[in-house]
Amino acid sequence: MTLVRFIPLIAAVAVVLAVPLAATGPQAQEAKGMKSLREAPLTETSVAPDVTKQSVPSGGFERAYRQQPPLIPHRVEGYQISPDNNACMGCHDWPGNTRVNAPKISETHYVDRQGVRLDKVAGTRYFCQQCHVPQVDAKPLVGNMFKNATQAK
């Protein structure tokens, strides 16, 4: 049997599956008591939020626990990180950090898994956004009773 003979069958199955899904759009979800985290209803197109600036409290963001990696207090859209290039290193690796007055990468990032000190950032610490994330002062989407390590004591 060739694939050509199955195409009408596949199309018919797709239509049968699509009809119930089309009937359960945003209105059906809201009718069932589900609430969106969006400020505009799902049936309306909302204006994209302004992302030209990132607000950072003076003194930066506090850490929630002792070993928390520092948060990134600036935008990182468009930063390219590949095995050959890491845009973060231009400002945060020594001696570039002194030129732009940016925090230098921690010395722990220059030690490999065997404890050997390196002259360049260890491969296990090279992809910055595995641990470090950009942070903004944004309204929480849901209620939160989290207390950081110093508040919980």
C-alpha positions in Angstrom: 0.0 0.0 0.0 1.3 3.4 -0.9 1.2 6.5 1.2 -1.0 8.3 -1.4 -3.9 6.0 -0.5 -3.7 7.1 3.2 -3.8 10.8 2.6 -7.6 11.1 2.3 -7.9 9.0 5.5 -5.4 11.2 7.3 -7.2 14.4 6.2 -10.6 13.0 7.4 -9.1 12.1 10.8 -7.7 15.6 11.1 -11.0 17.2 10.4 -12.8 15.0 12.9 -10.2 15.9 15.6 -10.2 19.6 14.8 -14.0 20.3 15.0 -14.2 19.5 18.8 -11.1 21.6 19.5 -12.5 24.6 17.6 -15.6 24.4 19.7 -13.6 24.5 23.0 -12.0 27.9 22.4 -11.3 30.7 25.0 -15.0 31.1 25.8 -15.4 27.5 26.7 -12.4 27.6 29.0 -13.6 30.7 30.8 -17.1 29.2 31.1 -15.6 26.2 32.9 -14.1 28.4 35.6 -10.6 28.7 34.2 -9.0 32.1 34.5 -6.3 33.4 32.4 -3.2 35.2 33.8 -3.5 37.7 31.0 -4.8 41.2 31.7 -6.9 41.2 28.5 -9.5 38.5 27.8 -8.3 35.7 25.6 -10.8 36.8 22.9 -9.0 40.2 22.5 -5.6 41.0 21.2 -3.6 42.9 23.8 -0.9 45.4 23.3 2.6 44.0 23.8 4.2 45.2 27.1 6.9 47.8 26.9 10.2 46.0 27.1 12.6 48.8 26.1 13.8 49.3 29.7 14.4 47.0 32.6 13.8 48.5 36.0 16.5 47.6 38.6 16.3 48.7 42.3 19.2 50.8 43.4 21.7 48.4 44.9 20.5 45.5 42.7 18.3 42.6 43.6 18.8 40.7 46.9 19.5 37.0 46.9 16.9 34.6 48.3 19.4 32.2 49.7 23.2 32.0 50.2 24.2 30.0 47.2 21.8 31.7 44.8 23.6 32.8 41.6 23.4 36.6 41.2 20.5 37.8 39.0 21.2 39.6 35.7 20.1 43.2 36.2 20.1 44.1 32.5 18.4 42.9 29.3 20.0 39.9 27.5 17.8 39.6 24.4 20.0 38.9 21.4 23.0 37.8 23.5 24.6 34.9 21.6 26.2 32.1 23.6 27.7 29.3 21.6 30.7 27.1 22.1 32.7 29.7 20.1 31.3 32.9 21.5 29.8 34.2 24.8 28.6 37.8 24.8 28.7 37.9 28.6 32.4 37.5 28.7 33.2 40.8 27.0 32.0 42.7 30.1 32.3 40.2 32.9 35.6 38.3 32.2 38.8 39.8 33.4 40.2 42.3 32.3 37.1 43.5 30.3 35.2 44.0 33.5 37.4 46.8 34.7 36.9 48.7 31.4 33.1 48.7 31.8 33.0 48.6 35.6 31.0 45.3 35.6 31.2 42.6 38.3 33.9 40.0 37.5 33.0 36.4 37.1 33.5 34.5 40.4 36.8 32.6 40.7 34.8 29.4 41.1 34.0 29.7 37.4 37.7 29.1 36.6 37.9 25.7 38.3 37.0 22.5 36.4 35.2 19.4 37.9 38.5 17.9 39.0 39.4 21.1 40.9 42.1 22.2 38.4 42.4 26.0 38.1 42.1 27.3 34.6 43.0 30.5 32.8 39.6 30.6 31.1 36.0 29.9 32.3 35.4 26.2 32.8 33.1 24.6 30.2 30.7 23.6 32.9 30.3 27.3 33.8 30.4 28.8 30.3 26.6 28.9 29.5 25.7 31.7 31.9 21.9 31.5 31.7 21.8 28.0 32.9 22.2 29.5 36.4 21.8 33.3 36.0 18.5 34.8 35.0 17.4 38.3 34.1 15.2 39.9 36.7 12.7 42.7 36.6 10.5 44.4 39.2 7.2 42.9 37.9 3.8 42.4 39.4 3.6 38.7 40.4 1.2 36.7 38.3 0.0 34.7 41.3 0.0 35.2 45.0 3.2 34.1 46.7 4.1 33.7 50.4 7.8 32.9 49.8 10.2 34.2 52.3 13.9 34.4 51.6 16.5 32.7 53.9 17.0 35.8 56.1 13.2 36.5 56.4 12.4 32.9 57.3 14.6 32.9 60.5 
